[in-house]
Amino acid sequence: MPELRILDVRDADGFARLPRCADPGFDHRSCDYWEDADRGSKAARLAWWDPSAAPAPAPARPASGNPFAPVSSGPAFNPFAPGGSRGGSNPFGEEDDEPGAAVDNPFAPRREARPAIGPDQPRKLQLLGRGLGVFGTYAKVLEVDGTPAAYAQFGPLSAYPRAQRLRDLYRQLPAAPLPAVVTCIATTREARGAGYAKRLVAAICEDLAGRGFAAVEAYPERGAREDATSAATPEFWIACGFDLAVDDERFPVVRREL
């Protein structure tokens, strides 16, 4: 029996486990179709996750050569910067503190460091990590014997403008409480037919219920090629315990109460 493992995508190691799309023209690692309602794309954009493929930065613009500008060997003085940008003293610090050094305030409330994705990480990973400090992970990967086989992206409705725009078309959908959404569900071509996508959806629903959501929705597309859609078919979701909330001929809505 194969060994199954479901992992959360919350850092570079998890991001590296995202499986390839069945259609090579698309890529989970550079897809922002649901995050950008106007310009989002599913296209494979190598430069988004492989820094070596990014175009070279534009050359720096030459200085203006203004003869009236003051000559400076360092950054301009900022009187509003903490401690001053030229080493201003802190009247509440100790005598031997370094100029401009931060001083610990014993009366300030202590805040736990929240997980975050650094600005040097791939853009898609940054999108998936936007809610780590509040919501939690936005994606999961299912592995079979250590090999990534299925991928899903989900989260609060507010994280996906295209889902919000689509949902606004149907006034019959409940206005409150707003649901969580599963925007993408995909299985590699080699792993299809084994029920892995259904297992992944079940894990996501259990996770979302534990986070306090009352319902989850998905927005499949009828008539799309199997490898071209990121949201599966209505029949798939119904088999996962969802109900057909809006029976539209092109963009139906499925919903499951948690």
C-alpha positions as CSV (number, residue, x, y, z in Angstrom):
1,M,0.0,0.0,0.0
2,P,1.4,3.4,-0.9
3,E,2.4,5.8,1.8
4,L,0.4,9.1,1.7
5,R,1.4,12.3,3.3
6,I,-0.3,15.7,3.2
7,L,1.9,18.7,3.9
8,D,1.2,22.4,4.3
9,V,2.9,24.9,1.9
10,R,4.3,27.4,4.3
11,D,8.0,27.9,3.3
12,A,10.5,27.3,0.6
13,D,10.8,23.6,1.3
14,G,7.0,23.1,0.9
15,F,6.9,25.3,-2.2
16,A,9.6,23.1,-3.8
17,R,7.2,20.1,-3.4
18,L,4.5,21.6,-5.7
19,P,3.8,19.1,-8.5
20,R,4.1,20.0,-12.1
21,C,0.9,20.8,-14.0
22,A,-0.4,18.1,-16.4
23,D,-0.4,20.8,-19.2
24,P,3.2,22.2,-19.5
25,G,1.8,25.5,-20.5
26,F,0.5,26.1,-17.0
27,D,2.4,26.1,-13.7
28,H,1.2,26.2,-10.0
29,R,4.4,28.0,-9.1
30,S,3.6,31.1,-11.2
31,C,-0.2,31.0,-11.3
32,D,-2.0,34.1,-10.0
33,Y,-5.2,33.6,-11.9
34,W,-7.4,33.7,-8.7
35,E,-5.4,36.3,-6.9
36,D,-5.6,38.9,-9.7
37,A,-9.1,39.3,-11.1
38,D,-8.0,41.5,-14.0
39,R,-4.5,40.3,-15.1
40,G,-4.1,36.9,-13.4
41,S,-2.7,34.1,-15.5
42,K,-2.2,30.3,-15.2
43,A,0.7,30.5,-17.6
44,A,4.1,29.0,-16.7
45,R,6.5,31.9,-16.0
46,L,9.9,30.4,-15.1
47,A,11.3,33.7,-13.8
48,W,8.7,33.7,-11.0
49,W,10.3,30.8,-9.2
50,D,13.8,30.4,-10.8
51,P,15.9,33.6,-10.2
52,S,18.4,32.5,-12.8
53,A,15.7,32.9,-15.5
54,A,14.8,36.5,-14.5
55,P,15.8,39.2,-16.9
56,A,18.9,41.3,-16.0
57,P,18.1,44.4,-14.1
58,A,18.1,47.7,-16.0
59,P,21.4,49.7,-15.7
60,A,21.4,52.4,-13.0
61,R,20.5,55.9,-14.3
62,P,23.5,58.3,-14.2
63,A,23.5,61.1,-11.6
64,S,22.0,64.3,-12.7
65,G,25.2,66.3,-12.3
66,N,23.6,69.2,-10.5
67,P,26.4,71.6,-9.6
68,F,24.2,73.2,-6.9
69,A,23.5,69.9,-5.0
70,P,25.3,69.6,-1.8
71,V,28.1,67.0,-1.8
72,S,27.4,64.2,0.6
73,S,29.3,61.0,1.5
74,G,26.4,59.3,3.2
75,P,22.6,59.3,3.5
76,A,20.8,62.6,4.1
77,F,20.1,63.4,7.7
78,N,16.6,62.4,8.8
79,P,15.4,64.1,12.0
80,F,12.5,61.8,12.3
81,A,14.5,58.5,12.1
82,P,14.8,56.6,15.4
83,G,17.9,57.9,17.1
84,G,18.6,60.2,14.1
85,S,20.3,59.0,10.9
86,R,23.6,60.4,12.2
87,G,23.8,58.7,15.5
88,G,21.5,60.8,17.6
89,S,21.4,59.7,21.3
90,N,18.5,58.1,23.1
91,P,17.7,60.0,26.4
92,F,16.3,56.8,27.8
93,G,19.2,54.6,26.9
94,E,22.3,53.6,28.9
95,E,25.5,55.7,28.7
96,D,27.4,53.0,26.9
97,D,24.7,52.3,24.2
98,E,25.8,52.6,20.6
99,P,24.4,55.8,19.0
100,G,21.1,55.1,17.2
101,A,20.9,51.6,18.8
102,A,17.4,50.3,19.6
103,V,16.6,50.3,23.3
104,D,14.5,47.6,24.9
105,N,11.3,48.8,26.4
106,P,10.3,46.6,29.4
107,F,6.8,48.1,29.4
108,A,6.0,47.4,25.8
109,P,3.7,44.3,25.2
110,R,5.6,41.3,24.0
111,R,4.4,39.9,20.6
112,E,5.2,36.5,19.3
113,A,7.0,36.5,16.0
114,R,4.6,35.5,13.3
115,P,5.6,33.3,10.4
116,A,6.3,35.2,7.2
117,I,7.6,34.7,3.7
118,G,10.7,36.8,3.0
119,P,10.7,39.4,0.1
120,D,13.5,37.3,-1.6
121,Q,11.2,34.3,-2.0
122,P,9.3,33.5,-5.3
123,R,6.3,35.7,-5.9
124,K,3.9,32.8,-5.8
125,L,5.2,31.6,-2.4
126,Q,4.7,35.2,-1.2
127,L,1.1,35.1,-2.3
128,L,0.6,31.7,-0.6
129,G,2.1,33.1,2.6
130,R,0.1,36.3,2.9
131,G,-2.1,34.9,5.6
132,L,0.4,32.8,7.6
133,G,0.3,35.0,10.6
134,V,-3.5,35.1,10.9
135,F,-5.2,32.5,8.7
136,G,-2.6,29.8,8.2
137,T,-1.5,28.0,5.1
138,Y,-3.1,28.7,1.8
139,A,-2.0,25.5,0.0
140,K,-1.5,21.8,0.6
141,V,0.4,19.0,-1.3
142,L,-0.4,15.3,-1.2
143,E,2.6,13.0,-1.7
144,V,2.5,9.4,-2.6
145,D,5.7,7.5,-1.5
146,G,7.5,10.8,-1.3
147,T,6.4,12.0,-4.8
148,P,4.1,15.0,-5.1
149,A,0.8,13.8,-6.6
150,A,-1.9,16.4,-5.9
151,Y,-2.0,20.1,-5.1
152,A,-4.8,22.4,-3.8
153,Q,-5.0,26.1,-3.1
154,F,-7.6,27.5,-0.7
155,G,-8.2,30.2,1.9
156,P,-10.7,33.0,2.9
157,L,-12.8,34.5,0.1
158,S,-11.1,37.8,0.6
159,A,-7.7,36.4,-0.6
160,Y,-9.0,35.7,-4.1
161,P,-10.5,38.7,-6.0
162,R,-11.5,36.6,-9.0
163,A,-13.6,34.3,-6.8
164,Q,-15.2,37.4,-5.1
165,R,-16.1,38.8,-8.5
166,L,-17.5,35.5,-9.7
167,R,-19.5,35.0,-6.5
168,D,-21.0,38.5,-6.8
169,L,-22.8,37.4,-9.9
170,Y,-25.1,35.2,-7.8
171,R,-27.3,37.0,-5.3
172,Q,-28.8,33.7,-4.2
173,L,-25.6,32.7,-2.4
174,P,-25.6,33.3,1.4
175,A,-24.1,36.7,2.2
176,A,-23.1,35.6,5.7
177,P,-21.1,34.0,7.0
178,L,-18.7,34.2,4.0
179,P,-17.2,30.9,3.1
180,A,-13.7,29.7,2.6
181,V,-12.9,28.8,-1.0
182,V,-10.9,26.1,-2.7
183,T,-9.7,27.7,-5.9
184,C,-7.4,25.0,-7.3
185,I,-7.3,21.3,-7.1
186,A,-5.0,19.3,-9.4
187,T,-3.6,15.8,-9.7
188,T,-0.6,14.9,-11.8
189,R,-1.4,12.8,-14.9
190,E,0.4,9.8,-13.5
191,A,-1.6,9.8,-10.2
192,R,-5.1,10.2,-11.6
193,G,-7.8,7.8,-10.9
194,A,-6.6,6.8,-7.4
195,G,-8.8,9.2,-5.4
196,Y,-5.9,11.4,-4.2
197,A,-7.7,14.7,-5.0
198,K,-10.7,13.6,-3.0
199,R,-8.5,12.8,0.0
200,L,-6.9,16.2,-0.3
201,V,-10.2,18.0,-0.4
202,A,-11.4,16.0,2.7
203,A,-8.2,17.1,4.6
204,I,-8.8,20.8,3.5
205,C,-12.4,20.7,4.7
206,E,-11.4,19.3,8.0
207,D,-8.7,21.9,8.4
208,L,-11.1,24.8,7.5
209,A,-13.7,23.5,10.0
210,G,-11.0,23.6,12.6
211,R,-10.2,27.2,11.7
212,G,-13.8,28.2,12.4
213,F,-15.3,28.4,8.9
214,A,-19.0,27.3,8.5
215,A,-18.8,26.6,4.8
216,V,-16.5,26.2,1.8
217,E,-17.2,26.9,-1.9
218,A,-15.6,26.1,-5.2
219,Y,-16.1,27.5,-8.6
220,P,-15.6,24.9,-11.3
221,E,-15.8,25.6,-15.0
222,R,-18.0,23.5,-17.4
223,G,-16.7,22.6,-20.8
224,A,-13.0,23.2,-20.1
225,R,-10.3,20.7,-21.0
226,E,-9.3,18.5,-18.1
227,D,-5.8,19.8,-18.0
228,A,-6.9,23.5,-18.5
229,T,-9.2,24.0,-15.6
230,S,-7.9,24.6,-12.1
231,A,-11.2,24.0,-10.3
232,A,-12.2,20.6,-11.6
233,T,-15.8,19.8,-12.5
234,P,-19.1,20.0,-10.6
235,E,-19.3,16.2,-10.6
236,F,-16.0,16.0,-8.8
237,W,-17.1,18.3,-6.1
238,I,-20.4,16.6,-5.7
239,A,-18.5,13.3,-5.2
240,C,-16.6,15.2,-2.4
241,G,-19.8,16.0,-0.5
242,F,-20.5,19.4,-2.0
243,D,-23.9,20.5,-3.2
244,L,-24.7,22.4,-6.4
245,A,-25.5,25.8,-5.1
246,V,-25.7,27.5,-8.5
247,D,-26.4,25.5,-11.6
248,D,-25.0,27.9,-14.2
249,E,-24.2,26.5,-17.7
250,R,-20.7,27.9,-17.7
251,F,-19.6,28.8,-14.1
252,P,-21.6,26.9,-11.5
253,V,-21.0,27.2,-7.8
254,V,-20.6,24.2,-5.4
255,R,-20.9,24.6,-1.6
256,R,-20.4,22.4,1.4
257,E,-21.5,23.2,4.9
258,L,-18.8,22.4,7.5
